[in-house]
Amino acid sequence: MGSVTFDSGCTVVIFPSELGWMGLVGSPRGVRYLTFGHSSAQRAANRLAESLGCDTKTGVWRPDLVARLQAFARGAADDFADVPVDLPHLTPFQQSVVRACRQIPPGETQTYAQLAAAAGRPAAARAVGNCMAANPVPLIVPCHRVVPSSGGLGGYSAPGGIRTKRRLLEKEASWALAGAR
């Protein structure tokens, strides 16, 4: 595991998990970026570099969250609802979509149209889809729980695509079943 701090006060941490190598960017206010599913630390770092393009220096950030993400990848139930996100680049509508998405319980899904309604803009299903496709903090903002009204799983931008989305939904459904017993 390694970490790097940006001059802006953001810190990058790269670490292994059962969902592949993860890269996490945090600020003093919360998580700004998360990527996962990479075959190596270098690929995770490259993904972050593509997205962020910043100079860095060494630092440490939220080892407790790193441990939680690793446990989640191993199968531990965690909705990350208490983890603050720092997404100042999002519009007010996108912020409302993120808040509404974080309310979808593990093991459940909502359609893009349902999420649009929950975000206060029922006619904005397409805009919700665009927001979810560009979600910078998957798992913490659980965009994998959002599906099209037409059926199926839709898309997923993490490595592994739909296969990864299905795996996450199946993992969460098993938590719901275990909790119901």
N, C-alpha and C positions, 0 to 999 in steps of 0.2 A: 504494500500500500504506500502510495506517495501522495504528497500534497504540495500545492503551489499557491501563492497568494498574488492576486492581481493588484496593481497600483491603486485601483479603485476601491480596494478593501475586500474584494471578492477572493475566495479561496477555492482551489480545485483539489479534489481528492480522487484518485484512481484506485480501485480496489476490486478483488475477485469476488464472484458470487456464483451460486448455482444457476443464475440466469445469465452467465457470462460476465465479462469484465464490465464494471460500471464506472462512470465518470460523474462526479457531483460538483456543482459550483454553488457556493453559498456566499451570502453577504451577511453583514451584521443584522439584517432584518429578516433573512430567511433563505430558502432554496431558490436559486435562479435558474438552474438548469440541471437536468439529470438525463444521462444516456445509459443504456444497458444492452446486454446481448452481444457484446463484442468478443471476438476470439482471443484477443490479447490486450494487455495494458496499452500497448502502442496504438492499437486501433481505437480504443476508447479515447486516448489522448488526441489522436488525429481528428476524431469526430468533434471533440470540444474545440480544437484549434480552428476547424472549419467554421464553427458556429460563433466563436468568440473573438478570435484574432487579437488577443491582448498580450502585452509583455507580462511576465510573471516573476515572482520571487517565492522562496520557500515559506510555508506556513502550515497551520493545522486548523481543522474546522469540524466540529460536531462528530466526534468518534462514536457517540451514542446513536446518532442517526445512521452512520455507516453500519454499526452492529445490527440495528433494526432492519435495514435493507438486506443485509446478508441473511438474517434469520427469516425474513419474508421469502427470499429466494429459495431457502431450504424448505419452506412450507408453513412457517409460523403465520398465524393470522395477525394482520395489522392493517388498519385502514388509513394510517398516517394523518388522520383528521386534525391532530394537535400540532402537526409540523407547519410552521409558518412558511409561506412562499413570498418571494419578493419579485414581482413582475411589473415593474413600473412602466414598461413599454406597451402594456396592453391598454386598449381603449376601455372606457367604462362598460360598454356592452361585453367585451371579452372578459373583463374582471367579473361581471355578473354570471357569465357562462362558467368560469372557473369555480366560483363559489357554489353554483348549483350542481356542477359535476361532482364536487367534493361531498355533496349530500347523498349521492347514490350509494346505498349500502353494499358492502361486499356480497357477492353471490347474486346480485340483481343487475339488471340492465335497464336502460331507458333508450328510447329512440331519439334521434336528433331533434325531431319535432317536440317530443316531451321535454327535452332539455331546453329547447328554445322557449317553450311556455314557462318552464320553471325559472328561466332567466328574465322573464318579463317581456319577451318578444316572440309570441307564438308563430308568427309568419317567417321567422328567421332561421329555419332549419338548415338551409344551405350555409348561412354564415356560421352557425354552430359547428357544422361539419368542417369548415375551413379552420375555425378556432381549434378544434380538437386535433386536426391534422398537423397543426403547428404547435401543439402543446409542448412547451419546453421542459415540463416536469412530470413525465408519465410516472405512473405508480402513485405518486403523491397527489397529483390531479389525475384520477383514474379514468382516462379517456378510453381505456379498453372496455369500460362498462357501457359505452354508447354505441348503438347499433342502428342500421337503417330501418325505416318503417316497412320496407319491402321484404324484410326477412334476411337471413344470413347474418354474417358478422361485419360486413363492410370492409374497410381497409384498416391497416395498422402500420405506422411508420417505423416502429422499432425493428431491428434485425430479426428476421424470421417471419415478419409480417403477420398474416392471419394465423399461422401456426402458433406464434407466440401469444397472440390475443386469445385464442382458444385455450391455450395452456393456462393463462392467467385466470380466465373465467371458470375453467374446470377446477382449479385450485381453490378459488373463492367459493364455488358451489359446494365443494367438499367441506369447507369450514361451516357453511350454513347448515349442512346436513348433520355434521358432528355436534353443532350447537343445539340442534332440534331434538337430539336424543336424550 
